[in-house]
Amino acid sequence: MKICILSAVNIRHMSLISLYTERLRAAGIPYDLIYMDKYGEEEATGAAHVYRFVNVIDQKLPGPVKALKYMRFVPYAKRILRRNGYDRVIVWNDLAIFMFARFLARRFPGRYCLNVRDNMYYDKKIFRARYRRAFLASAFNTISSDGYRDFLPPEPTYLQVHSLNPVVTEKLTRRDGLRPEGEPIRIGFVGSVRYYEDNKKLLDVFAGDPRFEVHFYGTHADVLRAYADEKHIANARFHDTFPISETASYLERIDVMNNLYDARDLNVSKALSIRLYYCIYGRFPILVAPGTYMETVTRRLGIGFTVRAIDPAMKEELYAWYRGLDFAAVRENCDDYCRVIAEQNAAFDAQVKEFLKEA
């Protein structure tokens, strides 16, 4: 059996390819890796054979120039795919789906799987026929959010695969109640910190209010630390970059997850954040942006607070909402959804086993 993983991104951006590599390793099946290296940095892999196409791309280049440079990877990968005659191809990353859609449908019908994790022009009419053919000719397709069904071709079937990180979720202590009365409610962000202006507004709104603390843990948190120091904001806590193995310990320090993003981006508005899973497994609430799929899911679970504006009125509404939460309902809803996640990921597991068995 000859298995190949085909990707148009560096290994560092393929963290959840472990959904496949761990299953291949457990079954004792070797695999090859064909990928594009846009940084010019060799990275470690578990592949039997690695086909690395070094194609350093300056992100400052105009969009059309970058697009042409990316497409240089296509003839390189096609040559290897033809020559090696793989039984199965696992396509990882939406850019790779775009690049090889027609080739895969024609050359490997029923022998490849596609994994959707972002919007790669799926919503553009000009590419609908291209994508429809690729999704219909695949062995199976996965999506990381059911919200993506809104812009994907409707005819193919899709399996939702939840982006769990067991290194974190298995270490999380599951909450048995809300923050006690009289203790500050800790609103925290855990991950790579962005959206500085909105987060500065959060710091300003909650500054000096003894009912709250604002926490930022992760890469670039020191940018906001400097702002808090400049504004003499004492009820804020920070820690910059930390090992992923320590994520659970930082999640233990917060009571409400900050998951506010710019919802005008289609990728963001339809995605399910990894922070959702932290909240579900840890049983704690989350701040979400209006009009997002995250809002839909978290409201259904009773753990989502929609932030329409970052202002003093929002702060008062949040305090009343948090203090009025029915924690028994939160616990029941989160535990029920954990079971749904387990069932859907088990369905994915069975599909992968069938995919490999038939090879």
C-alpha positions, 0 to 999 in steps of 0.5 A: 500500500502506498500512501501520500500526504499532499500539502501546499504549506510547511509542516509547522502549519500542519499540526492537525495532520496528526489526525491521519499520521497517528492512525497510520503509525498505529496501523504500521503503514508508512507514508510519503509527504509531498509539500511546499516549503515557503520558508526555506527551512527543513523540518522534521517529519515522520514520513518514510520519504519526503519530497520538499519543494523549496519555494521561498515566497516574500509575503510583501510581493503583490498578490498576483505575483505570489499566486504565480509563485505558489503555482510553481509547486503544481508541476513538481507535485504532479510528477511525483504523484504520477511516478509513484502511483499512490493508492491513497492521497491525503490532501491537507490544506485548502490551498492544495485542494485548489491547486490539485482539484482537477488533477485529483478528480481525473487521476485519482477518483475515489482514492483521495480525501479532502480536508477543509479548514478555511475558505479558499475561494469556495464561495466564488462562483468562478470556482464552483464547478472546479470544487464540486467535481473534486469533492464529488470524486473524493473518497470522503471530505472533512470539514472543521466546522459545520458552518462551512456548509454555507459556502461549500458545494451542497451535493457532496457529503462532509464529515465534521472533524473536531479540532481537539488538542488532547494534550490540552483537553485531557489535562483540563480540570472540569469546572463544578461551579461559577466563580464565587461571589465576591471574587473577580471574574477573570476574563482571559485569552489563551493563544497567539494574541492579535486584534490589539485595538479591540483588546485595548478597549477591553482593558480600558472598559474593565480597568479598575473594576474590582469585579473583573480581571482581564488576562492575556496568555500567549505570544504577543501578550507583552504588547498589551502588557505595555499598554496596561502599564502605560495606563496603570491598569492594575487588574490585568494579568499577562504572560507571553509565549509558553509551551503548548504543554502548559496551556491547560495550566493557563486555562485554569486561571480564567473563568470566561474565555475571550474569543473576540475576532473580526467577524467580517472575515468569512473564515472567522465568521464560519469557523469553530475556534479551538477555544470553543473546545477548551470551554466545552471540556472545561465547562466555562463561558465564552465571549463571541462576536455577533453573526458568527457560527460560534455565536450560534453554537455557544448560544445553543449550549448556553455558554456564549455571551455576544459582545456587540460593542466593547463599552461600559454597558457591555460590562454590566450586561456581562456581569449580570449574565454571568451571575445569572448562569444556571451552571447545572444547565451549562454542565449538562449541555457541555457534557452532552456536546462532548458525547456528540464530539466523540461520536462524530470523531469516531465516525471519522475514525471509521471512515479513515480505517475504511479508506486505508483498508480498501487500498 
